[in-house]
Amino acid sequence: MSTQSEQAVSRFKEGFSWSQPVLLTYSEQLDLDRSTAAKLASGFGGGMGRMAQTCGAVTAAFMVIGLKYGSQDPNDKQTKERTYHLVRQFAEKFKARNGSVTCSQLLRCDISTPQGAKTAQEKNLFSTVCPKMVQEAVEILDEIIAQ
């Protein structure tokens, strides 16, 4: 485990939601203050607002890619395409390691329902599965950024 992925997992265990530790890990190098990063990522946990859709660690990785490689010019199609390519590359690598980018598939239960949330709590999935997803997201981002 890299230092950055250790920091992200540690932040997750402190109580930050799934997306926050990933974005916070890169916020300084992206010139994004910690408070703004935490707030920006706060709605994406639990598969985007606990809807059990795209994993929060994945959505935060997409934010990092956008902040690092994205364009501010709506006519810059080359940069837009490169950013989309990197997002797809991240998703492919994450899927290869974990089988999916979707929270409900990663947890094997739907936390958007009361029964699914209860199952996740009873099976301790937030402490066993989710830290691994945060770690994987940071490790894949490190690979992409190092290219």
C-alpha positions in Angstrom: 0.0 0.0 0.0 1.4 3.4 -1.0 1.7 6.3 1.4 -1.2 8.1 -0.3 -3.5 5.1 -0.2 -2.6 4.6 3.5 -3.6 8.3 4.1 -6.9 7.8 2.2 -7.8 4.7 4.1 -6.9 6.4 7.4 -9.2 9.3 6.5 -12.0 6.9 5.6 -11.6 5.1 9.0 -11.7 8.6 10.7 -15.3 8.9 9.3 -15.0 10.7 6.0 -17.4 9.3 3.4 -16.1 7.2 0.5 -15.3 10.0 -1.9 -13.9 12.5 0.6 -10.7 10.6 1.4 -9.8 10.1 -2.2 -10.3 13.8 -3.2 -8.6 15.0 0.1 -5.5 12.8 -0.8 -4.9 14.9 -4.0 -6.4 18.2 -2.9 -3.1 19.9 -2.1 -1.3 18.9 -5.3 -4.4 20.1 -7.2 -4.5 23.5 -5.4 -7.8 22.7 -3.8 -8.1 23.7 -0.2 -9.0 20.9 2.2 -12.4 22.4 3.3 -13.6 22.8 -0.3 -12.4 19.3 -1.2 -14.3 17.8 1.7 -17.4 19.7 1.0 -17.3 19.0 -2.8 -17.0 15.3 -2.3 -19.4 15.0 0.6 -22.5 14.1 -1.5 -20.9 11.3 -3.4 -20.5 8.7 -0.6 -22.5 5.5 -0.5 -22.7 5.4 -4.3 -23.7 9.0 -4.7 -25.9 10.1 -1.8 -26.3 6.5 -0.5 -28.1 5.6 -3.7 -25.8 2.6 -4.1 -24.8 3.7 -7.7 -21.3 4.6 -8.7 -18.9 4.0 -5.8 -17.9 7.2 -4.0 -14.2 6.4 -4.3 -14.7 6.1 -8.1 -16.6 9.3 -8.4 -13.8 11.1 -6.4 -11.2 9.6 -8.7 -13.1 11.1 -11.7 -13.1 14.5 -9.9 -9.3 14.2 -9.4 -8.8 13.3 -13.1 -11.0 16.3 -14.1 -9.2 18.7 -11.8 -5.8 17.5 -13.0 -6.4 17.0 -16.7 -9.7 18.7 -17.5 -10.3 21.8 -19.7 -11.9 25.1 -18.8 -12.5 25.9 -22.5 -15.7 24.4 -23.9 -14.1 24.3 -27.3 -11.1 22.3 -26.2 -12.2 19.0 -27.6 -8.8 17.4 -27.5 -8.5 17.9 -23.7 -12.0 16.8 -23.2 -11.4 13.6 -25.1 -8.1 12.9 -23.1 -10.0 13.5 -19.9 -12.8 11.1 -20.9 -10.1 8.5 -22.0 -8.5 8.7 -18.5 -11.8 8.4 -16.8 -12.6 5.2 -18.9 -9.1 3.9 -18.2 -9.6 4.4 -14.5 -13.0 2.6 -14.6 -11.5 -0.3 -16.6 -8.7 -0.8 -14.1 -11.0 -0.5 -11.2 -13.5 -3.0 -12.7 -10.6 -5.4 -13.5 -9.6 -5.4 -9.8 -13.0 -5.3 -8.2 -15.5 -6.5 -10.8 -17.6 -3.3 -10.9 -17.7 0.4 -10.2 -21.2 0.2 -8.7 -21.6 0.3 -5.0 -24.4 -2.3 -4.8 -22.4 -4.7 -6.8 -19.2 -4.1 -4.9 -21.0 -4.6 -1.5 -23.3 -7.3 -2.9 -26.3 -5.5 -1.3 -28.2 -2.3 -2.0 -27.5 0.2 0.8 -30.2 2.5 -0.6 -32.8 0.3 1.0 -33.3 -0.1 4.7 -32.7 -3.9 4.5 -29.6 -3.5 2.4 -28.2 -0.9 4.8 -28.9 -3.2 7.7 -27.2 -6.1 5.8 -24.1 -4.0 5.1 -24.0 -3.0 8.8 -24.5 -6.6 10.0 -21.8 -8.0 7.7 -19.4 -5.1 8.6 -19.0 -4.3 4.9 -18.3 -0.6 5.4 -15.2 -1.6 7.5 -14.1 -4.5 5.3 -15.0 -3.8 1.7 -15.0 0.0 1.5 -11.5 0.7 2.7 -10.2 -1.6 0.0 -12.2 0.4 -2.6 -10.7 3.7 -1.3 -7.2 2.1 -1.4 -7.7 0.7 -4.9 -9.0 4.1 -6.2 -5.9 5.9 -5.0 -3.5 3.3 -6.3 -5.1 3.4 -9.7 -5.0 7.2 -9.7 -1.3 7.1 -8.8 -0.7 4.8 -11.8 -2.6 7.1 -14.2 -0.9 10.2 -12.9 2.5 8.6 -13.2 2.0 7.9 -17.0 
